[in-house]
Amino acid sequence: MAKGRKPKETKASNSGANLGFEQILWKSADKLRGHMDSAEYKHVVLGLIFLKCISVAFESKRKIAPCFT
């Protein structure tokens, strides 16, 4: 199981209707991470953040001066 901070369950129900937004995000991140250690998973997340920043920068420059339209 992945190491790290675990969210507290608000009720014993497994429906997911009683979970807060943050707890749903933590559960989703745990499912995506799988058996990977959280210290190793940061490299994946940082890579995705880098790609998003590059994409935003590219789109903003392309809107200013379109080269190939």
C-alpha distances in whole Angstrom, upper triangle without the diagonal:
4,6,10,12,11,14,16,17,21,22,21,22,19,22,20,24,23,21,22,22,20,17,17,17,14,12,14,12,9,10,12,9,7,5,8,8,10,13,14,13,16,18,18,18,21,23,23,25,27,28,28,31,33,33,34,37,38,39,41,43,43,45,47,48,48,49,48,49
4,7,9,9,13,15,17,21,22,22,22,20,22,20,24,23,20,21,20,17,15,16,15,11,11,12,10,7,9,10,7,7,6,6,6,7,10,11,10,13,15,15,15,18,20,20,21,24,25,25,28,30,30,31,34,35,36,38,40,40,42,44,45,45,46,46,46
4,7,8,12,15,17,21,23,22,24,22,24,22,25,24,21,21,21,17,16,17,16,12,13,14,12,9,12,13,10,10,9,9,6,6,9,11,11,13,16,16,16,18,21,21,22,24,26,26,28,30,31,32,34,36,37,38,40,42,43,45,46,46,47,47,48
4,6,10,13,16,19,21,22,23,21,23,21,24,22,19,19,18,15,14,15,14,10,12,14,11,9,13,14,11,12,12,11,9,7,9,12,11,12,16,16,15,17,20,20,21,23,25,25,27,29,30,31,33,35,36,37,39,40,41,43,45,45,46,46,47
4,7,10,13,16,18,19,21,20,21,19,21,19,16,16,16,12,11,13,12,9,11,13,11,10,14,15,13,14,15,14,12,10,12,15,14,14,18,18,17,19,22,21,21,24,26,26,27,30,31,31,33,35,36,37,39,41,41,43,45,45,47,47,48
4,7,9,12,15,15,17,16,18,15,18,16,13,13,14,11,9,11,11,7,8,12,11,9,12,14,13,14,15,15,14,12,15,17,16,17,20,20,18,21,24,23,23,26,28,27,29,32,32,32,35,37,37,38,41,42,42,44,47,46,48,48,48
4,6,9,12,13,15,14,16,13,15,13,10,10,11,8,6,9,10,7,8,11,11,10,13,16,15,16,17,18,17,15,18,20,18,19,22,22,20,22,25,24,24,27,28,27,29,32,32,32,35,37,37,37,40,42,42,44,46,46,48,48,48
4,6,9,11,12,13,15,13,14,11,9,10,12,10,8,11,13,10,11,14,15,14,16,19,18,19,20,21,20,18,21,24,22,22,26,25,23,26,29,27,27,31,32,31,33,36,36,35,38,40,40,41,44,45,45,47,50,49,51,51,51
4,6,7,9,9,11,10,11,9,7,9,12,11,8,10,13,11,11,14,16,14,16,19,19,19,21,23,22,21,24,26,24,25,28,27,25,28,30,29,29,33,33,32,34,37,37,36,39,41,41,42,45,46,46,48,51,50,52,52,52
4,7,8,10,11,10,10,7,6,8,12,12,9,11,14,14,13,16,18,17,19,22,23,23,25,26,25,24,27,29,27,27,31,30,27,30,33,31,31,34,35,33,35,39,38,37,41,43,42,42,46,47,46,49,51,51,53,53,52
4,5,8,10,9,10,7,8,11,15,15,12,13,17,16,15,18,20,19,20,23,24,24,26,28,27,26,30,31,29,30,33,32,30,33,35,33,33,37,38,36,38,41,40,40,43,45,44,45,49,49,49,51,54,53,56,55,54
4,7,9,10,11,9,10,14,17,17,14,15,18,17,15,18,21,19,19,23,24,23,25,27,27,26,30,31,29,31,34,32,31,34,36,34,35,38,39,37,40,43,42,42,45,47,46,47,50,51,50,53,56,55,57,56,56
4,6,7,8,8,9,13,16,17,14,14,17,17,15,17,20,19,19,22,23,23,25,27,28,27,31,32,29,31,34,32,30,34,35,33,34,38,38,36,39,41,40,40,44,45,44,45,49,49,49,51,54,53,55,54,53
4,6,8,9,9,13,15,16,13,12,15,15,12,14,17,16,15,19,20,19,22,24,25,25,28,29,26,28,31,29,28,31,33,30,31,35,35,34,36,39,38,38,41,43,42,43,46,46,46,49,51,50,52,52,51
4,5,7,9,12,14,16,13,11,15,16,13,14,18,17,16,19,22,21,24,26,27,26,30,30,27,29,32,29,28,32,33,30,31,35,34,33,36,38,37,37,40,41,40,42,45,45,44,47,50,49,51,50,49
4,5,5,9,10,12,10,8,12,12,10,12,15,15,14,17,19,19,22,24,25,24,27,28,25,26,29,27,25,28,30,27,28,31,31,29,32,35,33,33,37,38,37,38,42,42,41,44,47,46,48,47,46
4,6,8,10,13,11,10,13,15,13,14,18,18,18,20,23,23,26,27,28,27,30,31,28,29,32,29,27,30,32,29,29,33,33,31,33,36,35,34,38,39,38,39,42,42,42,44,47,46,49,48,47
4,7,10,12,10,10,13,14,13,15,18,18,19,21,23,23,26,27,28,26,29,31,28,29,32,30,27,31,32,30,30,34,34,32,34,37,36,35,39,40,39,40,43,44,43,46,48,48,50,50,49
4,7,8,6,6,10,11,10,12,15,15,16,18,20,20,23,24,24,22,26,27,24,25,28,26,24,27,29,26,26,30,30,28,31,34,33,32,36,37,36,37,41,41,40,43,46,45,48,47,46
4,6,5,6,9,10,11,12,14,16,17,19,20,21,24,25,24,22,25,27,23,24,27,25,22,25,27,25,24,28,29,26,28,32,31,30,33,35,34,35,38,39,38,40,43,43,46,45,45
4,5,5,6,9,10,11,12,14,16,17,18,20,23,23,23,21,24,25,21,21,24,23,20,22,24,22,21,25,25,23,25,28,27,26,29,31,30,31,34,35,34,37,40,39,42,42,41
4,5,5,6,9,10,11,12,14,15,16,18,21,21,20,17,20,22,19,18,22,20,17,20,22,20,19,23,24,22,24,27,26,26,29,31,30,31,34,35,35,37,40,40,42,42,42
4,5,5,6,9,10,11,12,14,15,17,19,19,19,17,20,21,19,19,22,21,18,21,24,22,21,25,26,24,26,29,29,28,31,33,33,34,37,38,38,40,42,42,44,44,44
4,5,5,6,9,10,11,12,14,16,18,19,20,17,21,22,18,19,22,20,18,21,23,20,20,24,24,23,25,28,27,27,30,32,31,32,35,36,36,38,41,40,42,42,41
4,5,5,6,9,10,10,12,14,17,17,17,15,18,19,15,16,19,17,14,17,19,17,17,20,21,19,21,24,24,24,27,28,28,29,32,33,33,35,38,37,39,39,39
4,5,5,6,9,10,10,12,15,15,15,12,15,17,14,14,18,16,14,17,19,17,18,21,22,21,23,26,26,26,29,31,30,32,35,35,36,38,40,40,42,42,41
4,5,5,6,9,10,11,13,14,15,13,17,18,15,16,19,17,16,19,21,19,20,23,24,23,25,28,27,28,31,32,32,34,37,37,37,40,42,41,43,43,42
4,5,5,6,9,10,13,14,15,14,17,17,14,15,18,15,14,17,18,16,17,21,21,20,23,25,24,25,28,29,29,31,33,34,34,37,39,38,40,39,39
4,5,5,6,9,11,11,12,10,13,13,10,11,14,12,10,14,16,14,15,18,19,18,21,23,23,24,26,28,28,30,32,33,33,36,38,37,39,38,38
4,5,5,6,9,9,10,9,13,13,10,13,15,14,13,16,18,17,18,21,22,21,24,26,26,27,30,31,31,33,36,36,37,40,41,41,42,42,42
4,6,5,9,10,12,12,16,15,12,15,17,14,14,18,19,17,19,22,22,22,25,27,26,27,30,31,31,33,36,36,37,40,41,40,41,41,41
4,5,9,9,12,11,14,13,10,12,14,11,11,15,15,14,16,19,18,19,22,23,23,24,27,28,28,30,33,33,34,37,38,37,38,37,37
4,6,6,8,8,11,10,7,10,12,10,10,14,14,14,16,19,19,19,22,24,24,25,28,29,29,32,34,34,35,38,39,38,39,39,39
4,6,8,10,13,12,10,13,15,13,14,17,18,17,20,22,22,23,26,27,27,29,31,32,33,35,37,37,39,41,42,41,42,41,42
4,6,9,12,10,10,14,15,14,15,18,19,19,22,24,24,25,28,29,29,31,33,34,35,37,39,40,41,44,45,44,44,44,45
4,6,8,7,7,10,11,11,12,15,16,17,19,21,21,23,25,26,27,29,31,32,33,35,37,37,39,41,42,41,42,42,43
4,5,5,6,9,11,11,13,15,16,17,19,21,22,23,25,27,28,29,31,32,34,35,37,38,40,42,43,43,43,43,44
4,5,5,6,9,10,10,12,14,15,16,18,20,21,22,24,26,27,29,30,31,33,35,36,37,39,41,40,41,41,42
4,6,6,8,10,11,12,14,15,16,18,20,21,22,24,26,27,28,30,31,33,34,36,37,39,40,40,41,41,43
4,5,6,8,9,11,12,14,15,16,18,20,21,22,24,26,27,28,30,32,33,34,36,38,39,38,39,39,40
4,5,5,6,9,10,11,13,14,16,17,19,20,21,23,25,26,27,29,31,32,34,35,37,36,37,37,38
4,5,5,6,8,10,10,12,14,15,16,18,20,21,22,24,26,27,29,30,32,33,35,35,35,36,37
4,5,5,6,9,10,10,12,14,15,16,18,20,21,22,24,26,27,28,30,32,33,33,33,33,35
4,6,5,6,9,10,11,13,15,16,17,19,20,21,23,25,26,27,29,31,32,31,32,32,33
4,5,5,6,9,10,11,12,14,15,17,19,20,21,23,25,26,27,29,31,30,31,31,32
4,5,5,6,9,10,11,12,14,15,17,18,20,21,23,24,26,27,29,29,30,30,31
4,5,5,6,9,10,11,12,14,15,16,18,20,21,22,24,26,27,27,27,27,29
4,5,5,6,9,10,10,12,14,15,16,18,20,21,23,25,26,25,26,26,27
4,5,5,6,9,10,11,12,14,15,17,19,20,21,23,25,25,26,26,27
4,5,5,6,9,10,11,12,14,16,17,18,20,22,23,23,24,24,26
4,5,5,6,9,10,10,12,14,15,16,18,20,21,21,21,22,23
4,5,5,6,9,10,11,12,14,15,17,19,20,20,21,22,22
4,5,5,6,9,10,11,12,14,16,17,19,19,20,22,22
4,5,5,6,9,10,11,12,14,16,16,17,17,19,20
4,5,5,6,9,10,10,12,14,15,15,16,17,18
4,5,5,6,9,10,11,13,14,15,17,18,18
4,6,5,6,9,10,11,12,13,15,17,18
4,5,5,6,9,10,11,11,12,13,14
4,5,5,6,9,10,10,12,13,13
4,5,5,6,9,10,13,15,15
4,5,5,6,8,10,12,13
4,5,5,5,7,9,10
4,6,6,10,11,11
4,6,10,12,12
4,6,9,10
4,6,6
4,6
4
